[in-house]
Structure formats: structure tokens, C-alpha cells
Amino acid sequence: MRLVWPKRCDHRGQLLRNHTCGGSTIRRPSRSAWRCVAQLPETRQQPAGRLRTKSGKTRTAAVQQLVRIEEDGAYVGLVGGSPRPKKAVQQRLEKLPVQLDSRDARFVTELVSGVTRWKGRLDWVIRELRPRGSIDPLLLQILRLGVYELVELGLPDHVINDHVDMARKLVRPEAAPVTNAILRRITRMRRDGTLPAPEVAPGAGLKERAAMLAIAASHPVWMVERWVQRYGEAETVKLLAANNRRPMYSVRVNRLRVSPAELQQRLEDNGVECEPSPFLPDDFLRIRRGLREVMAQGALSEGLCQVQDESAGMVVALLDPQAGERVLDACAAPGGKALFAAARMQGRGHLMAMDASERRLKGLAATAEQQGCPPGFLTVRAADLQGFATEQARAGGELFDRVLLDAPCSGLGVLAKRADLRWRRTPSDVAAAAALQDELLHSAASLVRPGGLLVYSTCSIEPEENEDRVESFLLSHNSFRPEAAPGSLVTSGVLTEAGHMATLPHRHGTDGAFGARLRRAD
Ligand SMILES: C[S@@+](CC[C@H](N)C(=O)[O-])C[C@H]1O[C@@H](n2cnc3c(N)ncnc32)[C@H](O)[C@@H]1O
């Protein structure tokens, strides 16, 4: 099937059925029509003007990072070293240490996260223009960057010179004319409005429509297929668009140190646009603009707040830890939820933050102290939950009033913030996560005292990792029963019919997450 440009779409996601887009008919391929298909952000939201001035040095640094992400799995948001051995293409780039000031580094991050997000669509365009033959992996990164800058950011034609230069110097001299030919063709096509774009033939089945959507919104086909089956096409378009938007960040106010109103005032005085969270107004501020300023003016380093998604906060609200209780956060690292639980407990009682990863727990104790946790209140323990549960059972250790199992998961609810994750995950990851989640749930349950509460949560939106795990757990653990979350803890807008918490990026404007309360009988 050859996918070409869709002639019509509408903003409600009724792809290819209606003839209008924003009130006017789209007659031929154009960047704005493409944007409409996937509900993409306007180009002017991108820092195009500033990027225009960037040198080849900045683009080389972007290519270096893209290679690292592809070969090492380095997370797109973290510009830093990777513990893994360097692979072939990286070694070729190693001789090019690129020094960047902080402004340039920010531009590189913009480019890298953009290319990572739109990789599927960029590759499709490149393949449309060069359908035959393999492409050198390093040249592919250069071409992706070039297509991204021209098609998505709308940068001027002359930026191509840098890409051609990089192809010549970093790949081989013969790669320069190929790069020049492909990118020049793109500049002509965008001028003439003939950029290639995906289209589905009338009457196409779900698979073909999902394949088109996957290209247009730059997601793997398998994800789009399962979401179309679950939510329908119109809602899937909204979910894809939410995953492609710049993520919205929020901060959890450390009420041990400052009130939300005081912090809001301080942030606004420093040029940050923020407002109380509609879900947790007493604890969270949504940062509309200026996350960098939040960091720069010291609110984080002074322990007044921490960057945390509201959905993560709602999981702690479901747990509802009380001062004086014994609480276990069984998969705690890096510790965002544990710190919120500590604040809710006002530093009274005992909170154990446990995780199998010692490395990921590093720094939690110091942050807790900085945030005002009294000595002796928090125990940070690097241990495997299953081993710990077995040991506790053998030793007859004291059980916990509340246990939070924030389980390892596919992370399909956080694709807006983790641009690379969509390309890393496979359907078998969801199945593998589910198997581990069952085992961890069993262990976590054994640590809850009679009458106590177990909260199970993930940052996935997949039922196999959420509702299905809860159902399967309840079938084999008849001393537990599900407990609908009281409206006093979280707003009904995030509750399912069964009373579990489930947020979706396009419905709630937060990360996608799930949380269930499971009460142990007395
Ligand atoms: C979703 S993350 C937890 C995030 C954390 N609750 C927070 O809010 O910062 C899942 C964690 O489970 C941990 N984990 C995986 N398997 C585990 C096991 N068998 N025992 C304990 N922790 C485990 C991982 O190291 C990872 O840090």
C-alpha cells in the first residue's frame, strides 16, 4: 500500500471523512494540513527563529546525541554520560568533542527531542524520497535532522548547507550529494505544497487506517492499533496528539516548608506562569510557562517543591498515608511519591522507601532531609521486594498499615515526557511487565496488616497492566477486596466505574496513570 497525502480531515479526528479543516477545505498537501491530521503544534511554538541562527556545531552535537539515544538507549531528556560501551557509529563521532554553552545546549535538546518524537514520520518521508537501498545509520540521523528542521520547524533552505557538510565530514564525501539531493527536493516540495503525506484509501480497514495514523502521528503501528480498538479512531487521534504535545509539568509543593499560595507568589515574581492544580489544588501547581525559571531561582534546590506529575500525586492521595502510621513504598526509587507521602505524614510515624535499585535510590535520604523529614522517620532500603517479603514472613516481621506498589511498567502513559519510549517498547514488554506485576503484587500483599491498605499503581494506560492485574490478584487473594476511592481523596473525574483512578493524557492533561485501593480484611 502506498500512503499518500490525505485530502481532508477535521479537528474532531474524523480522519478522511470530512472535507474541512478549521472551516476551510484542504485541497492539496500542505504543512498545515499535515498538522491537522495529527493535531500537531504550530511551528511558531518552536524556537525556529533562534534555531535559524545556530551553527553546524550545534547540529553536530544534536547528531551525536541522536546516535547515543539510538545505540545506547540514552534518555532523550538527559544530556550526559552513558555507562554502556560505545558502539560503532559513536566511535566514529568520538573524535568530535563539541563544546556548547547552555543556550546552545538547550537548542540541541529541542532538536534531539523533536527528531526523537517525529522519527517515524521523518523516516517515512525519507523513504518516500529514497525508496531503495540501505542508508548508513549516521547519514540517516543527519537526514532526519534535516527533514525535521525543514518540514516540522520550517527553517529556511540554507540550513541544508550544514547537513550536507556533516554528511561529507562525518559519513564520507559521497554522502554529501545524496544529502543535498534529498533535502533540496524537500525544499522544493514544501514550496510547491507537494510534500509526501500518508493517506488511506476509502473503505480501508482498521489496520490500514491505523498504519496511516501511526505515520502521521509518528507512533508505532501496534500501539495505534490497540488504542483504536479500545478508544475508537477519533479519541485515538486526541491521545496521539497529547503524546506529541510539549508536556505540561507541575510541581508538588512541600507544605512542610511553604504554602502553595506563598510558592505561587514567589514563582510568579520570578516570571513563572503557574496555577493551582485542578486535581490537587492544595499540593500541586501547574507550570504553564517557565519550568527553567523554577529551577534557576532555587525553589527546587531549597526543597520548597519538586517536579512531579499530578497523576503521581493522585496515587499518593489514594494511599492517603496518615501521621503516626507504618507505611511501605515498595518500589520507591527515585522517590517522588515517597517524598509526597512523607509530607502527608508530617514526618510522624515510619516510612520505608524500598527499591531493588540502589543506584536509583541514591540521593533520596538527602532530599528527604532537605525537605524537612525528621531523623528516624524515613528508612531508605535497597532490596528486592520479593526477597524482603519472604524474609519478613520467615522472621515474623511487623506488617505495614499501608503499602504502595508503584510497579515497574511499560510507561505507555508517559510518552509525552519520554519521547524515546514509544520506539523502545514492544507488545511483549507489556506482557512481561504484567507477569512481574503479578509477582510483586503477591509479595506486597503479604506485607499489609489485617485491615490495612494496599495501593497498586502504574504509569501505563494499558488494561493488561492495570485493571486486569487487579482482577487477577483478587481472584487469588480472597482476603483482599477492592475499595472505590472516596471522593474526598481524588475527584470523581479521574475514577473508573469500578472506582479505580485512571488518568489519560488527552482527557486529563496529565500523564496516563492508574491506581487501585485494595483493602485487606480484618
Ligand atoms: C515506576 S518505578 C517507581 C517510581 C517511584 N515510585 C517514584 O514515584 O519515584 C518502579 C521501580 O520499581 C523498582 N523495582 C523493580 N523490580 C523491583 C523489585 N523486585 N523489588 C523492588 N523494586 C523493584 C525499579 O527499580 C523502579 O525504581
The ligand as an ORCA input file, in Angstrom:
! r2SCAN-3c Opt
* xyz 0 1
  C       7.676      3.094     38.454
  S       9.204      2.993     39.216
  C       8.868      3.658     40.805
  C       8.760      5.164     40.826
  C       8.644      5.690     42.243
  N       7.518      5.145     42.943
  C       8.552      7.196     42.291
  O       7.464      7.743     42.439
  O       9.593      7.854     42.183
  C       9.344      1.293     39.547
  C      10.511      0.918     40.426
  O      10.401     -0.472     40.730
  C      11.696     -0.920     41.030
  N      11.676     -2.397     41.059
  C      11.612     -3.254     40.017
  N      11.599     -4.514     40.449
  C      11.648     -4.474     41.802
  C      11.676     -5.455     42.830
  N      11.645     -6.758     42.548
  N      11.745     -5.047     44.107
  C      11.778     -3.725     44.407
  N      11.776     -2.754     43.470
  C      11.707     -3.115     42.190
  C      12.530     -0.284     39.938
  O      13.882     -0.219     40.331
  C      11.885      1.090     39.810
  O      12.594      2.049     40.540
*
